[in-house]
């Protein structure tokens, strides 16, 4: 949904000059993922070219997903210093 896209973009801008990372969650309906929630996760590396998700943030996000009956649909991260395409490590 547009509101989640706007949240991801705002997250990426707020994290500049570093990469941001997070999770999208929701439900799979008729074989298609429908996102309804976003969970920001801290980038432990504080780097413009790499990220490592904070373990405590991940645990918190998965607990909230379970409580809300949501499924993990995607992991996202930004590329503030490179093209918006998957890198070799992605």
C-alpha positions, 0 to 999 in steps of 0.5 A, a space after each residue: 500500500 502507498 502508506 507503507 511505501 511512504 513509510 519505507 521511503 521516510 525510513 530510508 531518508 531518516 537513516 541517511 547517510 546509512 542504509 536502513 533495514 526493516 520488515 514488511 508483514 501481512 497476509 498471503 491471499 490467493 498466493 499473493 502477499 499483501 503487506 499491512 505492517 512495517 517494522 523498522 530494524 536498526 542497522 548495527 553497522 551504521 554504514 552507507 554500504 552494508 547493514 546487519 539487522 539488530 537482533 533485539 529489534 528482529 525479536 521484537 518485530 517477530 513477537 509483534 507479528 505473532 501477536 497480530 497474526 501477521 506473516 513476514 513477507 519481505 525484508 527491505 534495506 536501502 542503497 543510499 550510495 548505489 543504484 536501487 537494484 540488488 547488489 551481488 550480496 543482496 
